[in-house]
């Protein structure tokens, strides 16, 4: 089918934005048009560079003349032709300009610039289009398309398997593989999945967000096949695997432990989910202590706090920890085991039982017990009305000040500067909105204003002591960063476009 003009317009708009973002100072503007659409222009402020004279005006006119449009995995990926030989398939870069086109093409973009643009494209549909319209860039676009794949529906899994089996070279392109569900997959999909996974020899990150069911014998042959497939997956070995993540009951199964022990080069390990019964691992070689002793390169770990028992010999290389669930005394336990080495700490929302004594830790205590800490993320529970719910760490309490400063009150626009006696960390406040709820912009705006005031309160109290900046986000609001100015007397607020969901792993 033909490429919709709206899709091309979006693609060209994203392309122009990426070019201007990376080549600001060299380009004055980009003008583009597709078929009968009017000319559109993206402008930027060009600096005095020697290349401005050469690249003063660039016009890009792309005409879709390929054989068809390929959608992302789960649609028409396997219908892509194995070879592209027709000259019209190369309209994006190989099309020869006629005399009438001279006005449209003042300067041809170099291949290196197009590759830079491709490096910023993340939309799967756009990458799929590029694999069709340009022979020159089809391999580069395909490499990005297959780099990290995520599946949660049977048709998508089956089409991916067909695509890889049709061209084994694609298996070498897969670096990250996220399998979200196969409980309802057909038998043909389960049979095709295993050989495809075996062929992913360059796989570096594997995520299995699936369950093993009850673990009891089943009269349903499909359930048995599903369980056998999962067991077979956990029996595979990937020589370049550096990260493994799993959720729910799968993380507590003996097969998971054997899989981890079979990959001693793991640097990232995530055991998420609600299940916390690790008794199935058994004593001795099946204990978490044996696992940590085998993982000498482990850098980042996500698990429940009680997974780290008192006698746990945690790998000395561990510097990043995510407590996916925390009991009231868990933070003190983490500080005792990992406090002197942690650079990054993420803590999930904690709901203490009524009979448990709950003493939250202050930011001053956090800085003392975690002296190397550079990043602290607190996952907060979603509420319609803005307020700070109870958390293992209380960050709104006032900072203890010397008696000589008790009479000094810093105004809203300024922060009273004091000598800094220790290193500081970033405090990230993240609220996860339930996916089933619609976004209420009034509520979102109220939360945005509330979190902004909270960030200012934290920095007024702790900005010159242990908190370098506060990053916050609620629902659909982009991350916002609030920090002290270089002189420590003003607050600087900006949108943080580099903050990621898994920022705690990369500090």
N, C-alpha and C positions, 0 to 999 in steps of 0.2 A: 504494500500500500504506500501511497505518497506520504512524504513528511508534511505534517501540518505546518502552515505558515507560522502559527503561534509558537510552535516548538523551535523553529529556526530563529525566530525573533528573540526568544529567551536565550538560546544558545549564543547568538551573536552579541547580545547584551552582556552576558556573563564573560564572554571572551574579551570584549572591549574593556570591561571593568578590570579583569585580571591583567591585561596589558598595561593599562594606565596605572594600576597600583604598583607594578613592579618596575615600570620604566618611566615613572614620574621624574621629570627633569630632562627627559629626552624627547618626549612626545607632547605635542600641543593638543591634539585631539584625534579621535578616531571617528570616521563616518562609515556607516554600514547600511546595507539594504538587501532585502531578499525578495526576489520575484517582483510582484507588483506593489509591495509595501513601500511607503514613502521613506525617503532617506532619514536616518536618525544619526544623532551626533552625541558622542561622549567627550566631555571637555575636561582638561586639567590645566594647572598652571605650570608652564615649562620654565625651567631655570636656564641660565646662560651657558649652555653646553655647546660644544663644537658640532654635536650631532643634530642639533635642532634644525640647522639649515638643510640637512639631508632628509630628516624625518619630520619636516614641518607639517605636512598634511598627508595623512594616510587614509585611503579609501578602500574599504573591503566590500566586495560584492560577491556573495556566494550563491550559486544556483544549484539546487539539489537535482542531480541527473543520475543518481545511482539506481540500483535495482530495487531497493526497498529500505524500510526503516526497521531496525532491530530493537526490540524492547529489552529491558534488563531480564535477569534470570527469572524464570517462571512464566515467561510469555513466549517470545519467538527467538530465543538465543540460538537454539540448535538449527534454525532455518538459515543461518548465515552461510553464504557460499564459501566453499573451502578455498577457492582462489578467485582473485579479481583480475581479469585480464583486459576488460573493456576500458578504453581511454576515458569514457565518460564517467566511469566510477571514481576517477581521481580529480573530480571537479574542484576540490578544495585547494589543492596545491599544484596539480599537474596540468590544469587547463591552460591552453595557449590563448593569450589575449589577441583579439582581432583589432584592426585599426580603430574600429568604433569603440573599443574598450579603453583606449589610451586615457580618456578623460577620467575613467573610473579607477585606474591603477596608476597612481603617481609614483609609488614606491612599493616594491615587493618585499614582504617581510622575510627575513632569513629563517632558515630551519630552526636555528637555536632559539629564536624568539617564540616560534610556535611550540617548541618543546617546553619552554618556560610556562606558556599558557596552559598546556596540558597538565603540567604539574600542579595546577591550582583547581582543576576541575574535579569535583567529587560526585556530581550527579551521575548515576548509573545510566540513565537514558541518554544523556549527552555523550557519554563515552561510547555507548553502543552505536550511536549515530556516526561517530567518528570512525569506528571500525569499518563502516560501510562506504563513506563518502570519500575517503582518502587512502590510497594504497601507501603513500609515503608515511603516514602516521598511524596506520591501522595496528601495527605491532605495539607501538607505544601506548595507544589507547586500550588495546586488549590487555596489556600488562597491568594497567591501572584498574581495569574492569575486573580482573581475576585476582588482584592482590589480596583483598579481604572479602570473603563471601559470607553472607548470613542467610540462613534458611529457616523458615518456620511452617512451610506448607509443602505437602507432598508433591504437587506438580513442579514446583521450583527445584526441589531436590532431584527429581527424576530427570528434568531437562538439563540440569547441570551435569549429572552423571553421563547422559548421552553426549553432551558437548565435549566432555573430557575424553571419553572413550573414542569419539570420532577423531580427535586431534590430541594425542598424548602430550604434545608440547605444552598445552594449556595447564597440565598438572604441575609443571615446573614453575608456573607463574603464581600459584596459590601460596601465600605466606601466612594468612590468617583464615581459619575455618571456624564458623560459629554455627552449631547445630542446635536450634532452639526447641524442636519437637519432632519426634518420629512415631509417637504413639498411634497416630491414625494413618501412618504410611502404608501403602499397598505392599504386598509381598514382592512385586517386581522392583519396587524402589529399594527395599531392604537388601535384595540380592545384588543390586547394582551398586549400592553405596559402599560396601566393604572393599571391593577391588579398586574403586576410585580413591578411597582414603589411603589404601596401600601405596598408591602411585604418587602421593603428595610428598615427595622426598625433600622438598625445600620448606616444608611447613615449620613455622616458628611459634605459632600461637593457636591453641585449640581450646574452644569453649563448648561445653556440653550442658545445655540447660534442659535436661530431660530426666525422666524418672525410670526406675526399675520396677515400678508397680509394687505389689504387695510382697514380692519375693517368694510367694508360695506357688506350688504347682498349679497350673491352670488347665481347664478343659478346653479353653479357646486356643486353637492352633496358632492364630495370629498373635496372641499375647506371648506364646512361647517363642515364636520366631522373632518377635520384637525383643524379648529378653536375651535370646541367643545373639542377636545382632549387636546389642549393647555390650555384652560380654566380649564378643569378638573385637569390637572397637577398642575396648580397654586392654585387649591383648596385643594391639599393634605397638610398634616402636618407631619413633620418628627421630632420626639422628640429629636434626637441627632444632628440635623443640626447646624453646626457652620459656614459654608461658603456658600454663594449664589452669582452666577455670571450670568449676562445676557447681551445681546447685542441688538443694534438696537431699533426698535419701541417697542419691548416687555418690555424694561425697563421703558417706560413711561406710560404703561397701568395701570388702576386702579387695575387690578388683581394682578399685580406685587407688588404694595404697600400693598394690603391685605395679600399677601403671606409673605412679609417681616414682617409686624406687627404680623403675626401669629407665628413667630419664634423669640421671644424676646431674645434668647440666642445667636443670631448671633454675631460672632466675626469678620468675613470678609464679605464685601459687595462690589460687583463690578458691576457698571452700565456702560458698554462700548457701543461703537457704535456711529453712526453719528447723531442719532436723539437727540434733546435736548429740545423738547417741553413737559414740564411736567405739562402743564395746565390741562390735563385730570385728574390729581390727585385731582384737586379741592381744595377749601379752607378748613380751619378747620382741621378735623380729617384726611383729605387727603393731608396734606402738608408735606413737608420734615421735618419741625420742629417737628411735631408729631411723625414722624418716628424716628428721632434721640432721642427724649425723651423716646421712647419705647425701643430702643436698648442701654441699659445701659452698655453692655459688648462689644460694637463695638470697635475693635482695629485697623482694616485696612479698608480703604474706597477708591474705585476708581470710579471717576465720572468726569463730566465736571465742570469746575471751577464755572460756574454760577449756578450750582445746590446748591451751598452754598451761599444763599442770605444773606444780611446784618443782618437780624433778626433771622437767623438760630441758634437755640440752639444746637450746635454740642455736641455729647456725650463727657463727660469728659474723657472717657477712650481711645479716638481716638489718636493714636500716629503715625500711618502710613497712608500716603495719596498719591494717584496717580491721578494727573490731566490728564485725558485722552484727554482733549482738553483745550486750554488756550488762552484767548484773551490777548491783550497786557497789560491790567491793572490787569489781573487775579492774577499774582504772589503777587502783593501788597495786594490784597484782601485776599489771602490765608494767607499771613504773619500776617495780622491784626486779622484774626479769629483763626488761628491754630499755629502761629509762636512760641509761648512759650512752646508748648507741643509736637511738632512733633520731632520724632526720625529719621524717614525715609520719604523722599520726592522724588517722581518720577514725571517728567514733560515731557509731550509729545511735539513733534515738533510743533512750532507755526508759522503760516504764517499770519502776520498782513496785514490788508487791507491798501491800499495806503493812505487813508485819515486819518488813525489812527496814532497818535503820539506814537512812540515806544521807550521807554527808558529801555534798558536791565539793569538788576541788576548785580552788580559785586559780586565776591566771598566774598569780605569783607562785603558787605551789607547782603549777605546771612547768613554769620556767626553771624552777629549782630542781624538780625531779627529772626533767628532760632537758639537760643543759645544751644538747646539740640540735634541738628541735628548730626547724626552719619553716615548717608548714603544719598547721593544725586545722583540720576540717571537722565541723560538727554538723551532722545530719539532723535536721530539725523536722518535727512532725507537722504535717499540713493542718492548718486551721483556717476557717473562713475569717474569723476576727483576728487581727494582728495582735500577737502577744508572744512573749518568750516562755515556752513551757519548761518544765523541770528537766534538767540535763545533768550528766555526771560532772560537767564543768560549768561553773557559773562565771560568765564573762561580763556581766553588767554590774558586779559589785565594785565599789570604789577602790581605787588603788591606795594602799597605806602610804601616807606621806609623813615626812619629818614634821615635828611640831612647829618649826619655823614657817612651814608652808600651809598650815591649816587655815590661816586667814586669807589665803590667796585663792580666788575663784576665777578660773579662766573663762572669758566670754565665749559665745558660740563660734565666733569667727576665728578665734586664736587658741593656741594650745600653750600652756605655760611650760617652758623648756627647763629641764633639769639634766644634769650630767648623766649619761647612760653608762651603767655599770656592767651590763651583760648584753649578749647578742639577742636579737629579736626575731620573731617569726611572723608569718602571715596567718591571719585568722580567717577561715572561710566558713560562711554560714550558708548552708544549702538546704532548700525545702523541696521535697519531691511531691509533686501534685499527682494524685491518683489519675490514671489514664482515662477512667470512665467519666470524669467530671469535665463539663464544659468550662471554658475560661471566662470568668466574669471580669471584665476590664476594670470595673469599679473596685472590686476586691483586690485585683492586681495592683492598681494604683495606690490603694491604701497601704498594702504591704510594702510597696516600693518606698513610700514616704516613711513608714515605720522603721524599716531596716536602715534607711539612710540616717535617721536620728539615732538608732542604736549604734551604728558604726561610728558616728561622731562622738557618742558617749564613751565608747570603748577607747577611742584614740585620745580623747581628752584625759581619760584616767590612766591609760596604760601606754600611750603612744611613745613616750620617752623612756619607758621602762622595759617592756618585753614584746610589744606588738608593733611590727613595722607597718602593717597595713591591714585593712579589713576588706575582704571580698565577699559580696553577698548576691544571692539570686533567689527569686521566688516565682514559681510557675513559669510563665513564658517570658519573664523579664530577663534580658541578657545580663551576664555578670557585670557587676559594678565594683570598681576598686576605689577605696578611699585611703589616702595615706597622708603623712606629714610632708610638708615642703622640706627642701634641703636645709633651711635654717631652723626647722622645727617649730615655726611660729604660725604656719598656715596649714589648712587642710586642702588637699588637692583631690578632686573626684573626677573619674573618667570611666568610660566603658571598657571592660577588659575583654577583648576579642580573642585572646590567646588562652584563656582559661578553659580547661577541658573537664569532662565528666570524671575522668580517672586521673586528675592532676596529682593526686596524692602519690601515684606510682612514679612520677617523673620529676619530682623536685630534686 
